[in-house]
Amino acid sequence: MGNDLKIVLVGLPGSGKSTFGKQLAAVLQFPYYDLDTLIEARSHMSISDIFSKYGEGEFRKQETEVLRNFLNREESYVLASGGGCPCFNDNMDLINEKSVSVYLDVPLEEISMRLGLAKAQNRPMFSGLDQGEITLKLKSLLVERDYFYRQSIIKLSGEDFSAELLVSELIRLLKS
């Protein structure tokens, strides 16, 4: 891995990858990046436009290309991946090979509330769903994705984790 410490956050949509990622990057004094934002910048299209115009297959292909290129950069950073990113094209193996993966394991009820409150956010997967439907959708996503998320090097569980807690866990891990 060289002297670069790359941290990639994985977890369900609404688990806090972006919010927590920014906090963690600030504590570590690393730059913060969001994989979806990088994909949008490269394709000059929104994620929902890529999905609707070209389908999920093309989106996953672009996601893997951007991820692979980004993981090869020689710098330390915190990267929030998309919720499905680890589950396609051996991305989780790639993430673990090139970075320290951190699974944000947040209770489904908490995520469902966050997504319900944040309906204004651009989340095509959850638009038009009521609270109960959001929870059901999250349950089915977790069933599909849990196998990949659990391959993460570090797992943080609960509703609240602090960047400081993760930093101390990272230091312990890097010393061992």
C-alpha positions in Angstrom: 0.0 0.0 0.0 3.0 2.3 0.2 2.9 5.3 2.6 -0.6 6.3 1.3 -3.5 5.5 3.6 -6.6 5.1 1.5 -9.8 4.5 3.5 -12.9 3.4 1.6 -16.3 3.5 3.3 -18.9 0.9 2.4 -22.5 0.4 3.5 -26.1 0.8 2.6 -27.5 4.0 1.1 -28.2 6.3 4.1 -25.7 4.6 6.4 -23.7 7.9 6.6 -20.8 7.2 4.2 -20.7 10.8 3.0 -21.4 12.6 6.3 -19.0 10.4 8.3 -16.5 10.4 5.5 -16.2 14.2 5.6 -15.8 14.1 9.4 -13.1 11.3 9.2 -11.2 13.2 6.4 -11.2 16.3 8.5 -9.8 14.5 11.6 -7.1 12.8 9.5 -6.5 15.9 7.5 -7.0 13.9 4.3 -9.0 14.9 1.2 -12.5 13.5 1.0 -14.0 12.1 -2.2 -17.3 10.6 -3.1 -17.3 7.9 -5.8 -20.7 8.9 -7.3 -19.4 12.5 -7.6 -16.3 11.3 -9.4 -18.4 9.2 -11.8 -20.7 12.2 -12.5 -17.7 14.4 -13.2 -16.2 11.9 -15.6 -19.4 11.1 -17.5 -20.8 14.7 -17.4 -24.1 13.1 -16.3 -26.0 12.5 -13.1 -26.0 9.0 -11.7 -29.8 8.8 -12.3 -29.3 9.9 -15.9 -26.7 7.2 -16.5 -29.1 4.6 -15.0 -32.1 5.8 -17.0 -30.2 6.3 -20.3 -27.8 3.4 -20.3 -29.0 1.0 -17.5 -27.3 -0.4 -14.4 -24.8 -2.5 -16.3 -23.2 0.5 -17.9 -23.2 2.4 -14.6 -21.5 -0.5 -12.8 -18.9 -0.7 -15.6 -18.1 3.1 -15.2 -18.1 2.8 -11.4 -15.5 0.0 -11.5 -13.3 2.0 -13.9 -13.4 5.1 -11.8 -12.8 3.1 -8.6 -9.8 1.2 -10.1 -8.2 4.4 -11.4 -8.8 6.2 -8.1 -7.4 3.4 -6.0 -4.2 3.5 -8.0 -3.6 7.2 -7.1 -0.6 7.9 -4.9 -2.2 9.9 -2.1 -4.0 9.3 1.2 -7.7 10.0 1.2 -11.1 9.0 2.5 -13.5 7.8 -0.3 -17.2 7.2 0.2 -18.3 4.4 -2.2 -21.8 3.9 -3.6 -23.9 1.4 -1.7 -23.8 -1.2 -4.4 -20.1 -0.6 -5.4 -18.6 -3.5 -3.4 -21.0 -6.0 -4.8 -20.0 -5.9 -8.5 -17.0 -6.7 -10.7 -14.8 -7.9 -7.8 -14.8 -4.3 -6.5 -14.6 -5.5 -2.8 -11.5 -7.5 -3.5 -10.0 -4.5 -5.2 -10.9 -2.1 -2.4 -9.4 -4.5 0.2 -6.2 -4.9 -1.8 -5.6 -1.2 -2.3 -7.2 0.4 0.8 -8.6 -0.1 4.3 -12.3 -0.8 3.9 -14.7 0.3 6.6 -18.2 -1.0 6.8 -20.7 1.4 8.4 -23.2 -1.1 9.8 -26.2 1.0 10.9 -29.6 -0.4 12.0 -32.1 -0.6 9.2 -34.7 1.4 11.2 -32.2 4.3 11.6 -31.3 4.3 7.9 -35.0 4.1 6.9 -35.7 7.2 9.1 -32.8 9.1 7.6 -33.9 8.3 4.0 -37.5 9.1 4.8 -36.5 12.5 6.2 -34.1 13.2 3.3 -36.7 12.5 0.5 -35.5 15.8 -1.1 -32.1 14.2 -1.8 -31.6 12.7 -5.2 -32.0 9.0 -4.4 -33.7 7.4 -7.4 -33.9 4.1 -5.7 -36.1 5.4 -2.9 -38.2 8.2 -4.6 -41.9 7.8 -4.2 -41.6 5.2 -1.5 -43.3 5.6 1.9 -41.5 4.8 5.2 -42.6 1.1 5.2 -41.5 0.6 1.6 -38.1 2.2 2.3 -37.5 -0.2 5.1 -38.5 -3.2 2.9 -36.2 -2.0 0.1 -33.3 -1.6 2.6 -33.9 -5.1 4.0 -33.7 -6.7 0.5 -30.6 -4.6 -0.3 -29.0 -5.8 2.9 -29.7 -9.4 2.1 -28.1 -9.0 -1.3 -25.1 -6.9 -0.2 -24.3 -8.1 3.4 -21.9 -10.8 2.1 -19.7 -8.2 0.4 -19.9 -5.6 3.2 -18.8 -8.2 5.8 -15.5 -8.6 3.9 -14.5 -5.1 5.1 -11.3 -4.8 7.1 -13.1 -2.8 9.8 -16.7 -2.8 10.8 -18.3 0.0 12.8 -21.7 -0.9 14.2 -24.5 1.3 15.7 -26.1 4.6 14.9 -23.3 6.8 16.0 -19.6 6.3 15.5 -17.1 9.0 15.9 -14.3 9.8 13.5 -12.0 9.7 16.6 -13.1 6.1 17.4 -12.3 5.0 13.9 -8.9 6.8 13.9 -7.9 4.9 17.0 -9.1 1.6 15.5 -7.1 2.4 12.3 -3.9 3.2 14.3 -4.3 -0.1 16.3 -4.8 -2.0 13.0 -1.8 -0.4 11.3 0.4 -1.2 14.2 -0.5 -4.9 14.2 
